[in-house]
Structure formats: C-alpha cells, structure tokens
C-alpha cells in the first residue's frame, strides 16, 4: 500500500492519479481507496463517480469536466492543487493505460509546475477481461486502441499488422463508438490476411466487472464486430491459444512435452521443429492428411511458400499409407537415385517395401540411345514394364514424369500413386499440369518450378509414417 505523502510544513498540495479498476468496488486497490478517502477534491468524468461515492468523505468536492474534456480536467486539477488541495484525478482501469497519467505529467512539464504527482496503478480493463476468460494473456501480448482521435489510422493499422505478424495475444481497446463502426472489421480482416488462424479463440467482454457484465467466446472467423460496443474489450489469442470448456488459455510452456526415453535426439529435434512450423503456418485449419505432408515439405526446405505450392488430392496421404500398410504397394520407383536415398530405410523395412531406381540399370543407356529419349525417360519405361502399379516418385526429371503420364494415358501404367516434384525451368510446370488430370490416382504435386529429390523423398516419408500424424510426432525412423 502506498502511503500518501505530505511535505514538511503539512501542506497537502499534490495531484494523485488513481486508477479505479474496471468498475467493481472489489477491484479498486487499497492504495487508491486510501487516496480517495484522503482527497480534498476528486476530478473526473461523471460516469466514474458512481463507483466511489461510498469511499470519499462527505465534504470532498467532486468536479465533473464532461466527456472528451481531458485537458480541461488536468488544468483544473493543477489549479486546485496550487490552491493547497490534495486532488485525486480518477480514471477507469489503470490511469497510465489510455488514462489521465500521461496528460498530467505532460502538463506538469508544460507548466513547469512544482506540484507533486503520484501515480497509483489500477487493474486494467484487459486484465479484468482476461481473468473472466481464463488465462488468455499467459504469454507475450500487446494492447491496441482503435481510437483514431489522436493517432492516425495508418499508424494504428501498422501496429495491428505488427501484432499479428509477431504472434502477440492482442487486447483491443476502444473497438467501436457511435462514429467509428468499421475499424474493428478492418482489424479482423488484417489478422486473417496476415495469417492468424480462422480458428483462433477470441473473447470479448462487455462491462467487465460491472453489473451488466457479459462474457462471450468465439473464433476469429466467427467473431461478429456488430456485437461489440464502446464498453467492450476484445482479446484475440495467438497461435498457441486454445479453448478449454468456456475458457481461453495461452500456455506459458510449463507443460511442454518432455522427451521420452524412446525418443532419440534427432527425433526430438524434428518434433520440436514440426511444432514450430505448425505455429507459423498462415492457415492451420487444413486437413491433417494435407498438413502432415506440408509440414514435411517445409521442414525439408525451410520454405513456407510450400503452403501455396504443395497440392495433395483429398486423403491422398492416408490412402497411400493404408495401401502400404495393407501390402497393396510393394514397390516405390524414383526417377533418380538421390530421391531413392532420401527415403527412410527403417520405414521401408517396417512396411516391407522396396525402392528401385532404374537409372543405373545397364538397359537404360541402350534404350535411351535407341529411342532418342533421356535416360530418365528410359528408366521409367523399364520400370513400368516391371512394376506398373508402383508408387512413382519424381524429384528431378520432368521428362520422366511426362513419360509416365503418356504411359498412363496409353493404359500401360497403373500407378498406385504419383509424387510429382521435379525441379527446373524446362517443361517442369507442364509436366505437373499433365499429372493433375488423373483423378483416379492419388497425387502429391509441388506446383510451379520448385521441387527436388530431397522434397520428393520427404513426401514419401510423410506417407510411410502417416500413423504418427495424429500425435504430430515425426521422425520415428530418423
């Protein structure tokens, strides 16, 4: 509790800036209660006097300066203090957060005043709102006001974008007023545009700590700004915030999953990497089947463009995994040996699968010269003759993928699935376009020019370990 000081000659000339908390008598701090009971004059907006009438002395003078008259309120406080009074300037919440404290200190500097200033903290509205929602502010957070009365909207918008890009839990003050109806819509649009998941929990509390208190919990995509008014605090979770019953929780990290005895160092690093990637996805609300392949692709390339580039047929990953698990796919064919070398040997052994690349086969060079085709094309022709129903994997050669497409159209090949990730500049995109129309074949395609043997191999690995996807626990065979 802060003791209210007086100077040596007994004078009480001072200004005490007190935050009243969100509105409930039980949320006013003992220091603020002492200040109010000791004040000669209380200066504030008339709406707040209803919260303190039972605290102040009967002879305490209450001065209402009206709404939006903060500067006049501060001037009166100095004039009254200069007359020898102990003046208590009140704000709701914490007076230092969108309250009177900054203005009082600026005016002290402007007036070159000797009046003593004492600031007493209060429970801010966002703190009260957070306590009613559970624990949404458990990690790094920011507070943004949407009032553009004294701050240009362009600057507010930059702050909103920075908050969502930095993954802050965000409390929103002054979300709406009679004249400001669109700013909250724009905030929601920016959060979604900058990658905050549509499923992000959002809580909003009207009249927190007062008789009219109402608590609402929804998601970012379902959040309706029309249900918000100037007495509402909005709290938007970060990428880790989740809903538990009727509460919002943003974990601090105490319950991070510990490395188990059966988890090696390599797998532990991979698990933590996947969780980091998942948190940074622009859109986390995607089917697990696709997400599992996507996490593998980004982990291998460190390229979040894969969110736009990786195409998978619906349930392609799970369909192919089940085919391996049930013994219906026995062979994986790769266009080059590098793609074959990246497929995990432990997973192949576990599922009884072999990987073959025909490029080193002596017959390939002979066939390529005889037919005037590339060696990778020749390798695919030989592979189709011996394993027409294999999973075909391409991480390098677009001509090999195009060869397979032609053989499928001629019904000479019946692949169990196709992974199309050739890389380069000549015929690469066309080869992928040629692949997509085969609707009866499960496909994973890295669209555009990007790809590579390592990327093709990791997509195979995502299929072979799909049974670990639900627990987000990759790397069993690392």
N, C-alpha and C positions, 0 to 999 in steps of 0.2 A: 504494500500500500504506500502510495506516495504522500508524504506529509506536505501540506500547503504551507509554504514559507512566507514569512513577513520580514521586512527589513528591520534594521536595528532600532529605529525610532517608533516602531509599532505600526507604521503605515501598511495598509493592505493593498496599495496600488499595484495591480497586476492584471493580466489577462490570462485566464485559464481556458485552454481549448480542450473541450471534453467530447469524446465520442460516446453516444448513448447506447451503442449497440443497435441491433435491428429493430427493437421496439418493445420487447418484453422487459419488465422491471427486473426479472431474474438474470437478464443478460447485460445489465449495467454493472461495470466493475466497481469494487469498493472505493477505489481512488476517485472515480467520477462521482459516486454518491457523496463522498466527503466534500468534494469541490462544490457540488450543487448546494449542499446544506450550509456551506460557509460563504457562498457568494452574496454580495450586496445586490448585484444586477445579473440577470440572465438575458443574453441576447441570442435570438434565433428565429427560425421560421415557425409561425404559429402552430403548424401541424404537430411539432415536436413537444409543445408544452403539455399536451395531454399525458405524456409519459412521465412527467416529472412533478406534477402538481402536489403529489403526496410526499415529495422529498424536500423541496425548497421551504424556507422559512416563510411564515405569513407576510412578513414585511419585505420580502425580496421582490424587487421590481423586475417585471418581465417585459421585455421590449421585442415586439414583432416587427421585422422590417419587410415582410412580404416576400413572396417567391421571386427568384431571379434578381434579388437586390443584395447580393453578397457583398459588394464593395461598400454600399451604404452601411451594411451591418458591421463590417470591420471598422469603418470610420467612427461609428457610434461607440463601438467597444473601446477604441483608443481615447475618444473624448471623455467617456465616463471613467476610464481608468486614470486619466490625467487629473480628474477631479477628486482622486483619492479612493475610488471604489475598487473592490475586488470584483472583476467582471468575468462571468463564465460564458463563453461563446460555445454554443452547442451545435453538434452535427449528428446526424444518424450514423450508425456504423462506427467506423474509425475516422476521426476528423482529419487524419492525414491521408486518407484514401478517397479521392474525389470530394474532399470536405473543405473546411474552412482553414485548416492549418497552413497550407502554402500561402494563401492570401494574407493571413495575419502576419506571417514572417516577412513577406514582400513589403507589406505596408509599414512594418517597423523599420525596414531599411529605407523606404521612401521618405518617411517622416523623420528619420534619424532619431527615433524615439528611445528614451531610456526605460520605458515601461517593460517590466519583466514579463516574459512569455513562458508559460508552462503548458506543455502538450501532454495530454493523458490519452493513452491508447484505448480503443474500444473494440468490441467484437464486430468485425466487418460483416456486411450482409452476405458476402460469398462464403464466409466461414460458417455462418448460421445455416445457410442453404446447404452447404456441403455436409454438415452434421446431420441434417434431416434426410439427406440422400444416402448416407452411409459413410463411405470413405473415398470420394472421387478425387480428392486432391492429394493422394498419397505419394505422388512423385512430382517432378518439376511441373510448374504451372505458371500461367500468366493471367492477368486481368485486363480486359479491354473495354473501354467505354465507346458506345456507338454514337454518343452525342457529338455532333459536328458544330456545336455552338461556338466553341473556341479552338477547335482543331480541324484543319481542312480534311474533307473526306478522303482525299488522295492519300494522306498520311495514315489515316485510320485503316484504309484498305491495305497499305503496305504492311502494317502491323498484323492484320488478320492473316495475310499470306505467310508472313514470317512465323506466326504462331503455329499454323498447321504444318508448314514445312519442317519446323523444328520438333513437331510432335508434342507440343505442350498441351496438357489439360488446360482448357480455356474457360474462364468465367467471364460472362458478358454483362456489363452494367449498362444502364440506360438503353435497353434494347429497342424501345419504341416510345413514342409520345404522340400527342394529337397531330402534330405536324410532321412527324418522322415515321413513315409507315413501311418504307422499302428497304431500309438499311439491314434489317435482320434477314430478309430474304437474300440480299446480296452476300451477307456473311455465310449463310448456309450454302449458297452456290459456290463460293470460293473454297470452303472446306472440302466440298465434294470434288471440285475441279482439281484441287491440289493433292488429292489422293487419300483424304481421310475416308475410311471405310463407311459405306452406307449403313452398316450395322453398328456403328459406334454408338454407345449409350449416350443419351442426352437427358439431363434432368432439368426441370425448371420449376421454380418455387415462387408462388405469389404471396406477398405479405409475410415473408418468413419471420417467425417469432411473434406474430400478431394474431388477433382473434380470427381474422379472415384467412389465415394460413391455408394454402392448398399446395400439394406436392404432386408432381407429375413425372413419369419416367417413360421415355420412348427411345427411338433410334434416330440417327441423323436424317435418314431418308424419310422417316415418318413424321419428323418434327414439323409442326404447323405454326409458323410465326403469328398467325392470326389469333392464337390462343394466349398470346403474350401481351402484357401492357407495361406501363412505366413502373409498376410496383413489383416487377418480376425479375428474378436473377436466373440466368441460363448458364448451365455448366455442361460443357462438351468434353467427353472423355478423350484420352489419347489412344494410341494403337493397342495398348495393353489393358485398357479399362474394360471391365466386363460387368454384366448384370448378374446378381445373385439374389434370387427372390425379388424383393422390391427395393433392392439397394444397388448403388453403383460402387464398384471397388476398383481403384487403381493400385495395383500391387507395388510395393516398395522393393521387393526382391528377396524377402526373408524365406519365401517358400520356393526358391529356385530348385529345380530337380537336381539332386546330388548325383554325382557319377557313381554308378553301381559297380560292384565287383566284377560283373560280367561285361562292363563297358570299357573298351580299351581307350588309350589316349586319342588315337586317330578318330575313333567313332565319337568320342565325347566332343572333340573339336567340331566334327561335322554336324552333330546335333545342335550345338550352340550356334553354328553358322546358319543352319536352316531356320532356326527361330529368329535370328536377326533378319534374315531375308524376308521371312513371313511378315514381320512387323513393318518392314519398309515397302511392302507391296502397295501399289496405289489402289488396287482393288483386291481385298482379301475375301470378298463374298463370291468365290468361284467354287465349282465342284471340286471335291477332294481329288478325284481322278485326274483332272487337269492340273490342279495346284501341285500335286506330287511331282509330275513331270516338269512343271515350270520351276519349282524350287531346285531340282537337279540341274536344270539348264542354267539358271542364274548362278548357282554355286560353282559350276564349272567355268563360266565365262566372266563372272562379276559384271554382267551386262543386264541391266534392268529393262533394256529395250525388248528383251525376250517376252515381257508382258504383252507387247503388241505383236511380236513376230512368231511366237510359238502357237501353232494351230494343232489341236487334237480333236479327232472325231469324238462325239459323246461316248463316254465309257470305253474308249479305246484302250487305255492303260489297264483297266481292270479286266476287260475282255481278253486281252493278250496274256495277262498274268494267269488267269484261270486256264487258258489253253496250255500254258507251260506246266502249271501245277497238275493238270489232269493228263499230261503226257501227250497232248494232241499236237504240240510243236516240239520237235526233237532237234531241229537244226536252225542256226542263225547264219545267214550269208552276209558278209560285208564286202563292200566294193574294194577296200584297201586293207592292208594288214594292220595299219595303225589303228583303225577303228576296231578291229578284232582284239588288239592288245589291250584296249581300254575297258573291255567288258570283264566284270569281276569273275575270277575263276571260281571262287567259293560259291557264288550264286549259281553258276553253271553246273557245278558238281552237285549242289543241293537239289537242283531240278532235273538232273540227268540230261543236260542239253550240251550240244557241241557247237562250236563256232568254226566256220570254214570261210577262207578267202581263197579264191581261185587264181588270184593274180600271180603267185609263184608257180602255178602249175605249168609244166612244160608245154602242154597243149595250147595254152593261151597265146603264146607268141606265134605259133604256127597258124592258128585260126585268125588272129588279128591281121597277119600279113596276107593270108589267103583271101579274106573278105574285105580288106582295106578298111578296117574299123580299129578303134582304140583297144588297147589291151584290157581295159576295164570292161568295155562292152563285150569283148570275147569272154572274159571271166564270167559275166552274168549269163551269157548264152549257155556256157557249160554248166553253170550252177542250176539253171532252170531245167536242163535235161535230167539232172540227177536229183534235185531237190525242189521240185516246182511248188511245193506247199510250205516252204520255209518262211521265217521272218527275214525280210530283206532290208538291209541297213546301208545307207549311203551317207558318207561324211566327207566325200572328196570330189567324186566324178559325176558331173551332171549327165555325161553321155551314157554312163552305166545306168542311171535312173531312167533316162529316156528309152534305153534298150528294154528295160523291164516293162515299162508302160506299153511299148509296142507288142511285147510278147503276151502281156495280159489281154490286150485287145484282140490278139490272134488266138486267145484261149489256150496258149501253150504254157502259160504260167498261172498259178492259182495261189498267190502268196497268202500266208496266214495273216500277214500284216506288213506295212511298209513304214520305215522311218526315213524320211527324206530331208537330209541336212547337208547336201553338197554346198561347197563354198566357192565363190569366184565371181567372174564378170561375164563369161561367155556361156549362154544357154542355161545359166543357173536358175534364174527365175522361171524361165519357160518350162524347165524340167519339173519344177514344183507345181506349176499350173497344170501340167499334163497328169500329175498324180491325183490331184484332188477330186476329179470326177468319178473315181472308182468308189462309189458309195458303199459297196458291199465288202470292202476291205478296210479293216481298222488302220488308221493312219496317224502318224505324228509328223508334222511338217514345220520346219523352220523357214518361214517365208522370207522373201527378199534375197539379198546377196549373201547374207551371213549364214554360217554353218561351220562345219569342220568335223574331223574324225573324233576329236575329244567330245564334242557336243553330241554326235550320233551315239557314241558309246555310253554317255551318261544317260541318254534317253532309254537305251536298252536296260541299263541298270535300274532305272526307275520302275520299269516294268517287272524286272526279276525280283525286286524287293517290295512290291506294292503292298504286301501284307504288313509292312511296317508303317504304312502311311497314316493310319488312324491315330497312332501314338506319336506321329511326327518324329520317328526315331530312325534316321537313315544310318547307313554305314555298317550294317551288320557284317558284311564281308570285306571290310576295309582291312 
